[in-house]
Amino acid sequence: MIYKPTKQWLKHFVTLSLSLFVYESFSVPLSATSSPNPDQTVECDLLVVGGGLAGAAASYEGLLAGKTVCLTEITDWLGGQISSQGTSALDERDTQRAQLFYPRGYLELRERIEKFYGELNPGDCWVSQSCFLPNDAHTIISQQLQDAAKKGNGTLKWFPSTVIKDLDIDTVNGGQQITSAVAIQHQPAPNTAPLNTEPLSQTIEDAYTYEDSERFEKNIIRFVPKSSQQPTNWYVIEATETGEIIGLADVPYRLGIDPISSHEPSASSFTNDPYCTQGFTYTFAMEATEEPQVHRMPPFYLQHHQYYSYELERLASFDLVFTYRRIWSPKKGQSDKFGGISFTKPTPGDISMQNWTWGNDYRPGTAKDNLVYTRQQLQATGQLEPDGWMGGLRTETLQKGEDHALGYFYWLVEGTTDSQLGDGVKKPNPNNRLLTGLDSPMGTVHGLSKYPYMREGRRIIGRVYPGYSQGFTISEIDISRIDYRDEYYRNTLSPTTYRSLWRLIDGLEAVFNRNADIDSLKRRTRSTIYPDSVGIGHYAIDFHPCMSESPAEKPGNTEKAGERRGQGLAYPFQIPFRSMIPQKIDNLIVSGKSIATSHIAAAAYRVHSFEWSSGVAAGMTAAFALDQGILPYQMVDEIYLKEKELQALQKKLNESGNPTAFPNTSIFNQSWDDWR
């Protein structure tokens, strides 16, 4: 019988979480052990690893195609950004939203949200046209996948609280393929608390360990192909938030900052820096109350409080920040305005989700505290050894991020300091409470999201193609609207690099003007058009930069110099098929934030609708390749010739309501200024 804690016990635990943030300690083995025999073997056509928006979209299309889809997720919720990570405010560009130009499944998701609440924006937030509750998002997207399975005669095998521990990689038809995958599913041990009682940092090492522990019982699962067809009998789709399968399979990838080049002219360093990735965020939900609440200062607050800030004077309003991502508003408040932004004032019962750069963002950026381990760090910690994989994250940094988020809540309600704006700006706001408990919006006893919102993880380096001798990558200049006539670029880049930059962004691709004077060249006003596009996205290049020193919350710490230089508007962009095909392994398809992008381009290729679009491409590609008996790389191995299989795939995508290009944004149209 599973122990179910009483309300009194839960209340006691929450009090501890907020006042002392003391965690119960469980005996978790710190080193990997030999894999036991699996408790069960499960057959799949598609093994989708990661239940976020990319994984859900891949599963959705696979199910509509009639495939057997095995879907694993480290948490017990589907939806990623909109559920387990708590960022249930859809990041969308106005022009794309005005035309509702999205993949069919994403449009269906928006429609289901509107039907569920009777409106698209039950939170009356001002950051988006749709802000809603994370726990509802899991319910909505789960039903969407179930309905897709019925409609397409597919089979969904859903494995919550499950991580991939090991991969079998063998030579098949002259190339490397994943032939099976071993996973660990965990559930509470008898007479212990339910899942989501402790924060992730306290359970993640246990989740990746084979043996049962005092806290968890484990079910060992081996995933294998359902059929024996050739050239491959299944596909594995990487859809995790940090590129776990990329790290575990040890295919070439990048982390963090790329060096300055003609493709990445706004980079902040002349050398790569794998430790500086964008900040991650433990979101939480807080509710406005009639009466002031009693808030106890967490013991770690004084270590973090000198970091927190409203950031800019035009944002220095509690009501403005509260309503920015307000996810529930049963009663509409009075109209108000601050810093030129209109919103309705919070009323008791309103619920806000917090995701703020100088708030609960945690932004480590050194080898001492980076969250996502580099390949060198994985080797040093034994995670590339057989059965050694432990998730590829630094557990101590996860916990610091959890502390940081709870400290930010205390700052919002009781704080009187502001690290960026000085004294006299921040006032206490005690009429608010942190929402905690298994029935809360985040579905956790402690009130934090089940998994941090990840903006950046491992990014693959694609295969070598003409023009991409170091491997295919989407770069800054492929999407950015930046004015590269700025003196910074002329003075910082070498003459050779500066000339190369302008040859790359010239409107005619510099085909007919190789010897033209640089100042006479006119830059194109569009993103790169890819002949192998399989999806779309549009968002600004938006940075949450790492901090310069360790620890990230160090008083007086600053953002890494130059990291925001590449920030700004982007043209609507495409998802080239080549960005989803890793080196070395032929039956692995990469989706989500782990496709082949540069550090700067990744800052735009990370939001909700893009994740869905990339997942669509992965799911439909896998189903198409199985049906056609072709490997994905074979569809683009002669990219500048007309490859009939690629054309057939693109036609299938477009005809099914999954666009591969934006309207009127072809290579013949040089004016994309209307797309903002």
Secondary structure, DSSP 8 states (H G I E B T S, - for coil): ------HHHHHHHHHHHHHT---------SS-------SEEEEESEEEE--SHHHHHHHHHHHHTT-EEEEE-SSS-S-GGGTTT---B----HHHHHTT-S-HHHHHHHHHHHHHHSSS-TT--SS-S-B--HHHHHHHHHHHHHHHHHHHT-EEEEE-SEEEEEEEEEEETTEEEEEEEEEEEEEE-TTS--TTSS-GGGTHHHHT-SS--SSEEEEEEEEEES---SS-S-EEEE--SS-HHHHHHT--EE-SB----SSSTT-S-SS-BTT----EE--EEEEE-SS-------TTHHHHTTT----SGGG--HHHHHHHTEEE-SS---EEEETTEEEE---TT-EEEE--TTTTEE---STTT-SB--HHHHHHTTTTSTT----SB-HHHHHHHHHHHHHHHHHHHH----TTT-TTS-----SEEE--BTTSTT-BSSSB-SS-B-S---EE-B--BTTBTT---B-GGGTB---TTSHHHHHHS-HHHHHHHHHHHBTTTTSS-TT--GGG--B-SS----TTEEEEE---B-----BSSSSTT-TT--B-TTTTTT-B-B--EEEEGGGG-BSSBTTEEE-GGGSSB-HHHHTTTTSHHHHHHHHHHHHHHHHHHHHHT--GGGGSTTTTS--HHHHHHHHHHHHTT--SS-TT-STT----TT--
